[in-house]
């Protein structure tokens, strides 16, 4: 793959993965709007690994606590903060895994990869985010996250498998609707990405394990590193901005891009 395209894919994935503007939607649009070849699943897996590393580095204290509590959570005990966090992340991931399996084995996942679908989800779920952000109370913090809220946010996250929805955007929408502060809602949404990215990476990774050669692995390593660095920068910036700024700028971007995509889709 040309170095320019490799850098472009990594930066798009890294910057958009944790911003509520849909990384998958942007990656699907890239070949169609630029004429570049599709980057392929090996590079997709690589950039996802890079963004996974970024969120684990940025929220390492929370990740470490969840990992420490995982053995207790797997035995059904949630009597420590770490085990409650681990159990919450497990519960929040189940709806996405089940829905993802349905889309994958029915072939709907490929059918949904279109400019029309991305245009509508970009626009529609952007407006839903605006509604939840403006109307949602700010009475809950990350420490209040329980199993019921984990399930509710997991059901919201399930919708992110529709291209253009945005995993971070839809889970933040769920958090704001439940009454979490902007910063803590985003923090929970980012932590929810860890098992979700691992699950999708394992699924894609098993499919492409036999395809990789030395040159492709080199490209994948470069892509993963660039995606990690750009994701860290985007994540750090967003979390700082949320202390004083709402999600409205992201909503405006989604509405504009969604409208443009729908205009292109229905004029062709």
N, C-alpha and C positions, 0 to 999 in steps of 0.2 A: 504494500500500500504506500502511495506517495506520502512523504513526511508531512506535507501541508495538510492532507486530509486526516492523517493520524492525529495531528495536533488539534485540528478543528473538532473532530469527534470527541476527543478527550476533554477539551475545554467546554464543549456544549454539555456533555454528561456531567462533568464536575460542577459547573456553575448552576445547572438547572435541576439537578437531583434533589437538592434540599430547599430550593426556592419553590413557592407554590405555583409554578408555571409549566410543569410537565416535561421531564427529561425525555421520556419515551416518545412523546409527541414531536419534540424537536428533532430527535434522531431519525424518526420515520420520515419527517419532512425533508431532511437534509438531502438525500439522493434525488427526491422528486423535484425539489426547487432549484438545485444547483447542477444537476446532470451528472454528479459524481456517482461512482459505483457504490452499491450498498456495502457497508463496512464488514458485514458478516457476523456470525454469532460468536466467533472466538474473540473478536474485539469488543463485542457487547459484554461478554463475560468479564473481560479484562477491566473495562472501565467501571463495571459494577463492583468488582473487587477493590478498585481504587477508591470509590466513594464509600464503600464499607469501611475501609481502613481510616478514612477521614472522620467519619462519625464516631468510630471507636476511639480515635485519638482525642477528639474534641470533648467527648463525654466520658472519658476514661474512668472517672471516679464512679459514675453511675453504672457503667458497663462492668467494672470490677465488682461492685456490690451485687449486681444481678448474677454474675457468674458464681460468686461465693454462695449465693442463696439458691442456685439452680438445683443442687442435690436434694435439698429439703423440699423444694417445689415439686420435683419429680416424684416424691413420696407422698405428695398431697398436703404437706405442712406449709402453712403461710404465716408463721409466728414471728418472723423477722422481716425488717424492711427489704432485705435482699431477696428473700424467698417470695415476698408479695410482688416485688417488681418482676422477678423471673416468671412467676405464675401469670401475672398480668400480660407480659409479652407473649407467653405461649398462647393464652386465650385469644389475644388480639390477632395472632397470626393465623389461627385455624380457619376463619372464614375466607381469608385470601387464598390459602392453599387449596381449599375445597373448590372455590370458584375458579381458581386458576386451572385446576385439573379438568373441570367441566369445559372451559374454553379451549384448552389444549386438545383434549380428546374428541371434541366435536368439530374442531377446525374453525370455530368462531373467532379465535384469536387472530388468525390471518385475515378473516373477512372484515374485522374491525379496523384494520390498518389502512385507513383511507383519509384523504384530506377533508371530506365531508364530515366524517365522524369526529375527527380531531377539531374541526371548526366548531361544531356544535358543543362538544364537551368543554373545549377551551372557553367558549362564551358562557355556556349555561352554568358550569360549575364555578366559573369565576364570579358570576352574580350570586350564586349560593354562598360562596365564601364571604362576599361583601355583606350579605344579609346576616350571616351568623356572626361576623366580626362586629357589626354595628349593633345588633340586638342582644348579643350574648353578654351575660353578666361577667364580672371578673371577681368571683368569690372563691374559686378553688385554686390550689397550688399543686405542684407535682406530688407532694406528700399525701394528698387526698386521693390519689389515683387508686381505685379499688377494682375488684374483679368485674363488677357490673359495668363500670365506665370503660374498662378494657374491652369488654365484649361489644359495647356500643361503638367504640372507636374502631374496633376490628371490622364491624359491618360497614362502617364508612370507608375504611381502607380497602375493602373488597372491591369497591367501585373503581379504584385506581388501575385495575387491570384493563379498563377501557381506555385506549390511547387518547391522550389529551386531557385526561382528568387531573393528573398530578397526585402522586401518592402523598407527598407532604401537604399539598393544598387541601385534599379531601380529609385527611386525618386532623389537620389544624381546624378545618371547618367543624368536624365532630367535637373537637376539644372546646372550641369557642361556644358551640351550641350547648355543651354541658356546663359551661360557666367557668372554664379555666382562664387564667390570665393569658395574655398573648404570649409572653415569654415562656411560661410554664407549659402552655398548650403546645407550643413549638418544640419545646424540650422533649415532651412525651412523644410527640409525633416523630422526632428524629430517632429516639431510642427504639420506637416501633419498627423503624426501617432496618435495624440490625438483623433480626431473624427473617424478615421478609426478603432482604437482599441475599442472605445466605441461602434461603429456600430457592429463590429464582436462579441463583448462581449454580447451585447443585443440579437443578433441572437442566439448565442450558449446558453446564459443564459436562454432564454425562453424555449429552448428544454430540458434543464437538471434540471430545477427548482424543478421538482417533484421527481428527482432521489436521491437527497442528503439526507443522514442521518447524525447523530451526528458525527460518526467516519470520514465520508467523508468530512464533513465541517471542522473538525479539520485538516485533511490532506490539505485541500484547503487553510486554513488560513496559515499554515506553508509554503506551496508552494508559496503563494502570497508574504509573507514577504521575503523569500529568493530570489525570482525573483526580487523584488524591490531593494534589497541591491546589488545584483550582477549587475543589469541593471544600477544602479547609478554609480557603479565603472567602468563598461565598457564604459558608455557614457562619463563620465568625462575623462577617459584616451584617448578615440578617439578624443574628441574635443580639447584636449591639443596637441595631436600628429599632428593634421591637420595644426597646425601653422607652422610646419617644415617638415612634411612628406606627400607624396602623398598617393593615394589609392592603389598603386602598391602591397604592402605586402598582402592586402586582395585579390587582383586579383590573385596573385600567389597561395594563399591558395585555392581559388575557382577552379583554373585550375587543381591543383593537386588532390583535392577531387573529382572534376567532372570526371577526367580521370580514377581515381580508381573505381568510381561507374559504369562508362560505361564498364570498363573491367570486373567487377563483373557481370553486367547485361548481357553482350553478351557472357560470358563464361559459363553461367548456362543454 
